[in-house]
Amino acid sequence: MGEEVSVSPRRQPESIGQPRRIPQQKRGRERFEKILSVALELIEKNGSDALKMSEIVKKAELSFGALYQYFPDKSSIIRTLAERFNEQGRACVEAELAAVRDAATLRQALCNIADQYYDFFRQEPVMRDIWVATQADRLLQQIDAEDMEFHAQALLSVLATLEPGRSKGELVAIARLTMQLLAAAVRYAISLDDTEGRAAIALYQRMLPIDIGRLS
């Protein structure tokens, strides 16, 4: 992305909600990370809806020009934080699915993923707030959609190995719906208090079929 701030209403949609540039030099990288660190503190304190660029400038002791050099708007900051959190989630999913050998271990992997995601959101209130923000902001919904597709494709690779005779279209549908249901279960569980939330995750896990790959 270019470094100049565009004020034209014809700005391309793909430029909205994204960092203007990611610095490579140490000084710029430190400033970039400081902005994100301050944003995290403010979101934890007041929530992402209340996040203001003016507060970031004040707390980070930067000029507006320095801030806009990297982030053109609030959505670009939230998007960057969300993508970082998603990287942690992807690592969890990849590690669990890498251990799958059969239907039983696939079911256990999905149970483990649900547990880890639930714990992660409970321990990271900022991530929970940002996850909610990605659902409410149309520009940020793309992040969630891309992340869900990553998980679906990872599961698809496992299903294709376990069920080589099944059509790809059928397995794609199973993979996408399975990951959507898992995310929905976690999203519902974290809306409850911890005791009810853990009970909801346990119920979801009991409802998982023994052999997900054979669903039709």
Backbone as CSV, one residue per row, in Angstrom:
resi,resn,N_x,N_y,N_z,CA_x,CA_y,CA_z,C_x,C_y,C_z
1,MET,0.839,-1.197,0.000,0.000,0.000,0.000,0.874,1.246,0.000
2,GLY,0.389,2.378,-0.584,1.147,3.612,-0.568,1.123,4.247,0.804
3,GLU,1.991,5.217,1.039,2.086,5.837,2.343,1.182,7.057,2.477
4,GLU,0.674,7.623,1.384,-0.142,8.811,1.460,-1.567,8.452,1.811
5,VAL,-2.207,9.306,2.585,-3.587,9.080,2.974,-4.504,9.499,1.839
6,SER,-5.347,8.606,1.401,-6.284,8.924,0.330,-7.575,9.462,0.921
7,VAL,-8.064,10.554,0.392,-9.323,11.126,0.870,-10.393,11.025,-0.210
8,SER,-10.074,10.335,-1.269,-11.019,10.224,-2.370,-12.110,9.215,-2.061
9,PRO,-13.372,9.511,-2.344,-14.453,8.560,-2.121,-14.356,7.367,-3.056
10,ARG,-13.488,7.439,-4.046,-13.331,6.329,-4.976,-12.269,5.327,-4.515
11,ARG,-11.820,5.450,-3.273,-10.810,4.531,-2.762,-11.288,3.089,-2.925
12,GLN,-10.425,2.216,-3.360,-10.799,0.838,-3.628,-11.184,0.125,-2.347
13,PRO,-12.226,-0.746,-2.377,-12.696,-1.431,-1.181,-11.613,-2.235,-0.492
14,GLU,-10.688,-2.862,-1.262,-9.696,-3.715,-0.636,-8.711,-2.937,0.217
15,SER,-8.665,-1.590,0.056,-7.744,-0.786,0.853,-8.350,-0.405,2.189
16,ILE,-9.653,-0.564,2.328,-10.329,-0.161,3.546,-10.148,-1.227,4.622
17,GLY,-9.835,-0.785,5.846,-9.700,-1.712,6.946,-8.388,-2.460,6.968
18,GLN,-7.405,-2.024,6.188,-6.106,-2.674,6.156,-5.011,-1.672,6.528
19,PRO,-3.909,-2.173,7.132,-2.790,-1.274,7.424,-2.277,-0.643,6.136
20,ARG,-1.835,0.613,6.210,-1.304,1.265,5.023,0.024,0.621,4.619
21,ARG,0.854,0.297,5.605,2.088,-0.417,5.317,2.610,-1.046,6.596
22,ILE,3.361,-2.117,6.476,4.001,-2.762,7.611,5.485,-2.449,7.530
23,PRO,6.016,-1.699,8.474,7.413,-1.253,8.395,8.398,-2.408,8.520
24,GLN,9.536,-2.251,7.875,10.586,-3.253,7.924,11.737,-2.831,8.830
25,GLN,11.988,-1.522,8.914,13.086,-1.045,9.734,12.695,-1.065,11.213
26,LYS,13.696,-1.191,12.083,13.467,-1.370,13.517,12.644,-0.245,14.115
27,ARG,12.993,1.004,13.820,12.297,2.145,14.419,10.826,2.165,14.017
28,GLY,10.582,1.935,12.743,9.200,1.910,12.275,8.436,0.739,12.854
29,ARG,9.105,-0.407,12.957,8.452,-1.592,13.519,8.074,-1.371,14.978
30,GLU,8.971,-0.719,15.722,8.685,-0.443,17.130,7.476,0.492,17.265
31,ARG,7.402,1.483,16.394,6.263,2.408,16.433,4.970,1.678,16.064
32,PHE,5.046,0.809,15.064,3.903,0.002,14.632,3.388,-0.843,15.792
33,GLU,4.309,-1.506,16.493,3.932,-2.377,17.601,3.402,-1.569,18.782
34,LYS,3.951,-0.370,18.979,3.477,0.476,20.066,2.027,0.884,19.839
35,ILE,1.700,1.202,18.613,0.319,1.569,18.279,-0.622,0.410,18.608
36,LEU,-0.245,-0.791,18.217,-1.086,-1.958,18.475,-1.191,-2.242,19.968
37,SER,-0.084,-2.076,20.684,-0.092,-2.310,22.124,-1.025,-1.327,22.840
38,VAL,-0.962,-0.070,22.448,-1.836,0.943,23.040,-3.294,0.655,22.696
39,ALA,-3.549,0.255,21.463,-4.911,-0.072,21.052,-5.465,-1.229,21.882
40,LEU,-4.626,-2.232,22.142,-5.047,-3.355,22.975,-5.436,-2.895,24.374
41,GLU,-4.636,-2.012,24.951,-4.932,-1.497,26.289,-6.264,-0.749,26.302
42,LEU,-6.474,0.069,25.295,-7.707,0.861,25.244,-8.929,-0.014,25.007
43,ILE,-8.783,-1.035,24.158,-9.908,-1.943,23.909,-10.239,-2.726,25.169
44,GLU,-9.200,-3.171,25.874,-9.437,-3.920,27.122,-10.158,-3.055,28.142
45,LYS,-9.856,-1.773,28.145,-10.455,-0.865,29.120,-11.858,-0.428,28.731
46,ASN,-12.052,-0.096,27.455,-13.315,0.529,27.046,-14.088,-0.229,25.968
47,GLY,-13.474,-1.245,25.352,-14.133,-1.955,24.263,-13.753,-1.378,22.914
48,SER,-13.874,-2.175,21.874,-13.462,-1.739,20.539,-14.370,-0.658,19.973
49,ASP,-15.644,-0.656,20.350,-16.561,0.373,19.842,-16.132,1.763,20.272
50,ALA,-15.524,1.850,21.451,-15.132,3.157,21.993,-13.718,3.573,21.585
51,LEU,-13.026,2.721,20.836,-11.655,3.036,20.442,-11.626,4.266,19.535
52,LYS,-10.764,5.231,19.856,-10.652,6.464,19.074,-9.197,6.671,18.672
53,MET,-9.010,7.107,17.450,-7.664,7.378,16.964,-7.005,8.470,17.804
54,SER,-7.781,9.450,18.257,-7.232,10.545,19.055,-6.675,10.028,20.381
55,GLU,-7.314,9.025,20.973,-6.827,8.461,22.230,-5.539,7.677,22.010
56,ILE,-5.441,6.997,20.870,-4.215,6.262,20.554,-3.055,7.234,20.392
57,VAL,-3.306,8.329,19.684,-2.275,9.343,19.471,-1.777,9.878,20.813
58,LYS,-2.703,10.179,21.711,-2.352,10.749,23.012,-1.577,9.755,23.864
59,LYS,-2.083,8.540,23.977,-1.463,7.551,24.859,-0.129,7.051,24.307
60,ALA,-0.030,6.939,22.984,1.210,6.462,22.364,2.225,7.586,22.167
61,GLU,1.783,8.806,22.440,2.643,9.980,22.287,3.168,10.091,20.856
62,LEU,2.230,10.031,19.920,2.549,10.137,18.501,1.741,11.278,17.891
63,SER,2.132,11.699,16.709,1.337,12.658,15.957,0.311,11.888,15.138
64,PHE,-0.732,12.588,14.699,-1.714,11.933,13.828,-1.037,11.464,12.543
65,GLY,-0.088,12.247,12.058,0.614,11.864,10.835,1.354,10.552,10.994
66,ALA,1.986,10.368,12.166,2.715,9.125,12.415,1.754,7.944,12.488
67,LEU,0.598,8.154,13.109,-0.391,7.079,13.214,-0.950,6.712,11.846
68,TYR,-1.355,7.729,11.085,-1.959,7.478,9.781,-0.948,6.948,8.757
69,GLN,0.328,7.087,9.067,1.348,6.531,8.185,1.220,5.007,8.107
70,TYR,0.715,4.421,9.209,0.582,2.964,9.272,-0.872,2.496,9.214
71,PHE,-1.745,3.230,9.893,-3.144,2.811,9.975,-4.064,3.955,9.546
72,PRO,-4.782,3.800,8.450,-5.635,4.878,7.948,-6.925,5.076,8.736
73,ASP,-7.325,4.059,9.513,-8.578,4.164,10.265,-8.592,3.130,11.391
74,LYS,-9.619,3.210,12.222,-9.742,2.307,13.362,-9.901,0.854,12.910
75,SER,-10.641,0.654,11.836,-10.863,-0.703,11.347,-9.559,-1.398,10.972
76,SER,-8.600,-0.641,10.464,-7.325,-1.242,10.072,-6.558,-1.748,11.286
77,ILE,-6.720,-1.076,12.419,-6.072,-1.522,13.657,-6.747,-2.779,14.173
78,ILE,-8.075,-2.765,14.212,-8.810,-3.931,14.699,-8.567,-5.129,13.789
79,ARG,-8.506,-4.876,12.486,-8.242,-5.953,11.543,-6.881,-6.588,11.803
80,THR,-5.867,-5.753,12.033,-4.526,-6.275,12.280,-4.496,-7.113,13.547
81,LEU,-5.152,-6.642,14.600,-5.210,-7.400,15.848,-5.967,-8.708,15.653
82,ALA,-7.071,-8.654,14.925,-7.859,-9.858,14.680,-7.059,-10.895,13.909
83,GLU,-6.307,-10.447,12.914,-5.513,-11.376,12.118,-4.416,-12.025,12.949
84,ARG,-3.878,-11.279,13.901,-2.855,-11.858,14.779,-3.461,-12.910,15.689
85,PHE,-4.625,-12.618,16.220,-5.300,-13.607,17.046,-5.654,-14.843,16.229
86,ASN,-6.072,-14.621,14.993,-6.434,-15.745,14.126,-5.241,-16.651,13.851
87,GLU,-4.055,-16.077,13.773,-2.859,-16.889,13.560,-2.676,-17.894,14.696
88,GLN,-2.965,-17.467,15.919,-2.858,-18.365,17.063,-3.905,-19.477,16.965
89,GLY,-5.097,-19.108,16.548,-6.152,-20.105,16.392,-5.829,-21.116,15.303
90,ARG,-5.253,-20.640,14.212,-4.893,-21.541,13.113,-3.823,-22.530,13.538
91,ALA,-2.892,-22.064,14.347,-1.844,-22.959,14.836,-2.453,-24.068,15.692
92,CYS,-3.433,-23.717,16.496,-4.130,-24.704,17.331,-4.832,-25.734,16.462
93,VAL,-5.578,-25.276,15.461,-6.328,-26.187,14.589,-5.381,-27.097,13.808
94,GLU,-4.321,-26.530,13.266,-3.370,-27.331,12.495,-2.731,-28.406,13.355
95,ALA,-2.369,-28.056,14.590,-1.727,-29.026,15.482,-2.666,-30.169,15.825
96,GLU,-3.919,-29.846,16.101,-4.886,-30.894,16.456,-5.205,-31.789,15.258
97,LEU,-5.412,-31.198,14.102,-5.772,-31.999,12.925,-4.589,-32.833,12.431
98,ALA,-3.366,-32.391,12.717,-2.187,-33.152,12.289,-2.110,-34.504,12.995
99,ALA,-2.753,-34.617,14.141,-2.704,-35.865,14.919,-3.837,-36.830,14.565
100,VAL,-4.720,-36.425,13.652,-5.873,-37.267,13.309,-5.442,-38.464,12.460
101,ARG,-5.924,-39.643,12.855,-5.619,-40.871,12.124,-6.866,-41.634,11.705
102,ASP,-7.978,-41.386,12.395,-9.220,-42.090,12.108,-10.389,-41.256,12.630
103,ALA,-11.605,-41.830,12.532,-12.796,-41.087,12.937,-12.760,-40.715,14.411
104,ALA,-12.273,-41.621,15.249,-12.242,-41.361,16.688,-11.299,-40.207,17.021
105,THR,-10.118,-40.198,16.399,-9.173,-39.119,16.696,-9.608,-37.800,16.069
106,LEU,-10.392,-37.864,14.980,-10.943,-36.642,14.402,-11.953,-36.026,15.356
107,ARG,-12.811,-36.844,15.903,-13.801,-36.342,16.855,-13.109,-35.733,18.068
108,GLN,-12.075,-36.391,18.560,-11.353,-35.875,19.715,-10.653,-34.566,19.375
109,ALA,-10.125,-34.465,18.154,-9.458,-33.233,17.736,-10.429,-32.059,17.753
110,LEU,-11.648,-32.276,17.262,-12.644,-31.209,17.254,-13.041,-30.821,18.675
111,CYS,-13.127,-31.820,19.565,-13.418,-31.520,20.969,-12.298,-30.679,21.582
112,ASN,-11.066,-31.044,21.272,-9.918,-30.295,21.797,-9.891,-28.867,21.269
113,ILE,-10.215,-28.701,19.981,-10.239,-27.362,19.384,-11.287,-26.495,20.074
114,ALA,-12.455,-27.063,20.320,-13.520,-26.317,21.001,-13.071,-25.896,22.391
115,ASP,-12.432,-26.809,23.124,-11.939,-26.487,24.469,-10.903,-25.368,24.425
116,GLN,-9.967,-25.481,23.497,-8.883,-24.494,23.435,-9.386,-23.125,23.006
117,TYR,-10.302,-23.088,22.057,-10.865,-21.807,21.632,-11.654,-21.164,22.774
118,TYR,-12.425,-21.983,23.469,-13.203,-21.443,24.579,-12.283,-20.850,25.641
119,ASP,-11.245,-21.612,26.026,-10.310,-21.127,27.041,-9.601,-19.861,26.575
120,PHE,-9.239,-19.836,25.310,-8.537,-18.686,24.758,-9.382,-17.425,24.865
121,PHE,-10.642,-17.532,24.476,-11.519,-16.367,24.531,-11.803,-15.940,25.972
122,ARG,-11.902,-16.894,26.879,-12.113,-16.563,28.282,-10.917,-15.835,28.873
123,GLN,-9.727,-16.260,28.481,-8.511,-15.685,29.034,-8.121,-14.379,28.355
124,GLU,-8.655,-14.144,27.158,-8.303,-12.953,26.391,-9.558,-12.122,26.093
125,PRO,-10.004,-11.294,27.048,-11.215,-10.497,26.820,-11.105,-9.567,25.616
126,VAL,-9.884,-9.110,25.316,-9.707,-8.229,24.153,-10.014,-9.004,22.875
127,MET,-9.542,-10.239,22.805,-9.815,-11.049,21.627,-11.315,-11.314,21.491
128,ARG,-11.969,-11.545,22.632,-13.411,-11.776,22.608,-14.133,-10.550,22.064
129,ASP,-13.719,-9.381,22.506,-14.326,-8.136,22.026,-14.085,-7.954,20.535
130,ILE,-12.856,-8.225,20.103,-12.528,-8.062,18.686,-13.282,-9.072,17.835
131,TRP,-13.445,-10.289,18.326,-14.189,-11.306,17.587,-15.626,-10.846,17.376
132,VAL,-16.204,-10.260,18.402,-17.558,-9.712,18.275,-17.561,-8.571,17.265
133,ALA,-16.503,-7.739,17.304,-16.419,-6.602,16.388,-16.355,-7.061,14.942
134,THR,-15.658,-8.162,14.672,-15.554,-8.635,13.296,-16.906,-9.118,12.781
135,GLN,-17.814,-9.474,13.687,-19.143,-9.892,13.274,-20.047,-8.697,13.000
136,ALA,-19.834,-7.610,13.730,-20.717,-6.453,13.622,-20.321,-5.497,12.501
137,ASP,-19.046,-5.477,12.138,-18.538,-4.547,11.127,-18.474,-5.259,9.773
138,ARG,-19.182,-4.732,8.805,-19.227,-5.386,7.488,-17.850,-5.477,6.852
139,LEU,-17.030,-4.467,7.089,-15.691,-4.480,6.509,-14.809,-5.549,7.146
140,LEU,-15.093,-5.869,8.415,-14.279,-6.840,9.125,-14.817,-8.266,9.024
141,GLN,-16.031,-8.415,8.512,-16.604,-9.753,8.363,-15.773,-10.614,7.420
142,GLN,-15.070,-9.955,6.504,-14.218,-10.686,5.560,-13.129,-11.456,6.299
143,ILE,-12.612,-10.883,7.387,-11.576,-11.551,8.171,-12.102,-12.867,8.710
144,ASP,-13.289,-12.820,9.286,-13.886,-14.024,9.854,-14.162,-15.051,8.770
145,ALA,-14.654,-14.584,7.618,-14.956,-15.504,6.519,-13.683,-16.187,6.016
146,GLU,-12.609,-15.422,5.893,-11.342,-15.987,5.433,-10.793,-16.996,6.441
147,ASP,-10.953,-16.672,7.727,-10.459,-17.578,8.764,-11.268,-18.874,8.782
148,MET,-12.579,-18.757,8.644,-13.421,-19.946,8.623,-13.090,-20.831,7.428
149,GLU,-12.800,-20.225,6.294,-12.456,-21.017,5.112,-11.109,-21.719,5.302
150,PHE,-10.177,-21.067,5.962,-8.894,-21.716,6.258,-9.126,-22.982,7.075
151,HIS,-9.943,-22.866,8.131,-10.218,-24.026,8.975,-10.954,-25.120,8.201
152,ALA,-11.891,-24.695,7.363,-12.644,-25.674,6.573,-11.730,-26.434,5.625
153,GLN,-10.801,-25.733,4.995,-9.878,-26.394,4.073,-8.937,-27.342,4.817
154,ALA,-8.532,-26.951,6.032,-7.687,-27.827,6.837,-8.438,-29.105,7.195
155,LEU,-9.694,-28.970,7.562,-10.512,-30.145,7.882,-10.788,-30.967,6.632
156,LEU,-10.997,-30.301,5.517,-11.242,-31.001,4.257,-10.085,-31.940,3.914
157,SER,-8.867,-31.493,4.127,-7.695,-32.332,3.837,-7.732,-33.616,4.656
158,VAL,-8.169,-33.496,5.905,-8.270,-34.680,6.772,-9.393,-35.590,6.295
159,LEU,-10.546,-35.015,5.999,-11.684,-35.810,5.546,-11.386,-36.535,4.241
160,ALA,-10.679,-35.880,3.338,-10.343,-36.492,2.054,-9.442,-37.707,2.247
161,THR,-8.604,-37.667,3.272,-7.735,-38.807,3.570,-8.519,-39.946,4.203
162,LEU,-9.445,-39.595,5.099,-10.235,-40.618,5.789,-11.311,-41.214,4.902
163,GLU,-11.826,-40.423,3.972,-12.929,-40.862,3.106,-12.560,-40.630,1.641
164,PRO,-11.585,-41.334,1.110,-11.116,-41.084,-0.265,-12.164,-41.363,-1.342
165,GLY,-13.182,-42.153,-1.015,-14.201,-42.484,-2.008,-15.318,-41.468,-2.115
166,ARG,-15.371,-40.506,-1.205,-16.453,-39.528,-1.205,-16.146,-38.389,-2.174
167,SER,-17.190,-37.772,-2.699,-16.994,-36.663,-3.631,-16.455,-35.447,-2.878
168,LYS,-15.653,-34.656,-3.577,-15.064,-33.481,-2.949,-16.137,-32.492,-2.527
169,GLY,-17.155,-32.321,-3.363,-18.215,-31.381,-3.039,-18.905,-31.724,-1.736
170,GLU,-19.138,-33.010,-1.521,-19.798,-33.447,-0.299,-18.904,-33.201,0.916
171,LEU,-17.619,-33.498,0.763,-16.694,-33.305,1.878,-16.481,-31.822,2.182
172,VAL,-16.478,-30.988,1.150,-16.358,-29.545,1.363,-17.535,-29.041,2.194
173,ALA,-18.734,-29.482,1.854,-19.925,-29.062,2.592,-19.843,-29.492,4.050
174,ILE,-19.393,-30.731,4.282,-19.260,-31.234,5.652,-18.213,-30.435,6.414
175,ALA,-17.071,-30.177,5.772,-15.985,-29.453,6.436,-16.413,-28.040,6.812
176,ARG,-17.056,-27.342,5.884,-17.454,-25.958,6.157,-18.500,-25.890,7.261
177,LEU,-19.501,-26.753,7.188,-20.549,-26.709,8.203,-20.020,-27.133,9.568
178,THR,-19.140,-28.118,9.585,-18.560,-28.572,10.853,-17.829,-27.435,11.562
179,MET,-17.016,-26.689,10.821,-16.261,-25.599,11.445,-17.164,-24.419,11.809
180,GLN,-18.201,-24.187,11.014,-19.151,-23.127,11.354,-19.884,-23.458,12.652
181,LEU,-20.286,-24.711,12.807,-20.999,-25.127,14.015,-20.090,-25.053,15.241
182,LEU,-18.823,-25.411,15.053,-17.879,-25.328,16.169,-17.731,-23.878,16.610
183,ALA,-17.561,-22.977,15.650,-17.411,-21.555,15.972,-18.669,-21.009,16.645
184,ALA,-19.825,-21.432,16.152,-21.082,-20.967,16.733,-21.228,-21.444,18.176
185,ALA,-20.809,-22.681,18.437,-20.886,-23.225,19.795,-19.991,-22.433,20.738
186,VAL,-18.782,-22.108,20.291,-17.863,-21.344,21.131,-18.392,-19.923,21.334
187,ARG,-18.900,-19.322,20.270,-19.423,-17.954,20.377,-20.588,-17.901,21.368
188,TYR,-21.446,-18.895,21.323,-22.561,-18.953,22.271,-22.037,-19.171,23.689
189,ALA,-21.083,-20.085,23.853,-20.582,-20.423,25.186,-19.930,-19.232,25.875
190,ILE,-19.181,-18.421,25.137,-18.501,-17.293,25.778,-19.456,-16.145,26.088
191,SER,-20.690,-16.235,25.607,-21.690,-15.225,25.959,-22.310,-15.511,27.323
192,LEU,-22.026,-16.700,27.873,-22.562,-17.120,29.156,-21.508,-16.941,30.240
193,ASP,-21.897,-17.147,31.502,-20.870,-17.159,32.541,-20.053,-18.441,32.381
194,ASP,-18.921,-18.521,33.075,-17.981,-19.606,32.815,-18.573,-20.986,33.074
195,THR,-19.327,-21.128,34.139,-19.913,-22.441,34.455,-20.870,-22.886,33.358
196,GLU,-21.761,-21.996,32.957,-22.708,-22.327,31.885,-21.983,-22.480,30.552
197,GLY,-20.958,-21.682,30.341,-20.207,-21.749,29.094,-19.521,-23.095,28.924
198,ARG,-18.879,-23.567,29.974,-18.212,-24.871,29.897,-19.222,-25.999,29.721
199,ALA,-20.381,-25.848,30.338,-21.435,-26.848,30.174,-21.926,-26.865,28.721
200,ALA,-22.001,-25.682,28.109,-22.437,-25.596,26.717,-21.426,-26.255,25.782
201,ILE,-20.144,-26.043,26.040,-19.109,-26.680,25.228,-19.156,-28.185,25.394
202,ALA,-19.350,-28.648,26.624,-19.439,-30.092,26.880,-20.632,-30.696,26.154
203,LEU,-21.752,-29.977,26.136,-22.934,-30.467,25.432,-22.674,-30.542,23.937
204,TYR,-22.050,-29.502,23.398,-21.692,-29.520,21.970,-20.814,-30.721,21.649
205,GLN,-19.860,-31.003,22.497,-18.952,-32.124,22.265,-19.690,-33.466,22.286
206,ARG,-20.651,-33.589,23.180,-21.429,-34.835,23.232,-22.301,-34.995,21.993
207,MET,-22.684,-33.883,21.394,-23.544,-33.916,20.213,-22.788,-34.225,18.932
208,LEU,-21.462,-34.157,18.970,-20.691,-34.480,17.761,-20.906,-35.931,17.371
209,PRO,-21.116,-36.192,16.092,-21.294,-37.589,15.658,-19.999,-38.373,15.821
210,ILE,-20.133,-39.691,15.956,-18.966,-40.543,16.116,-18.062,-40.497,14.885
211,ASP,-18.685,-40.485,13.707,-17.920,-40.472,12.457,-18.384,-39.316,11.593
212,ILE,-17.760,-38.167,11.748,-18.164,-36.967,11.025,-18.034,-37.150,9.520
213,GLY,-17.020,-37.882,9.081,-16.786,-38.065,7.660,-17.886,-38.784,6.936
214,ARG,-18.721,-39.540,7.668,-19.791,-40.302,7.017,-21.121,-39.580,6.994
215,LEU,-21.129,-38.331,7.422,-22.360,-37.551,7.324,-22.731,-37.370,5.857
216,SER,-23.996,-37.331,5.569,-24.441,-37.144,4.186,-25.348,-35.931,4.122
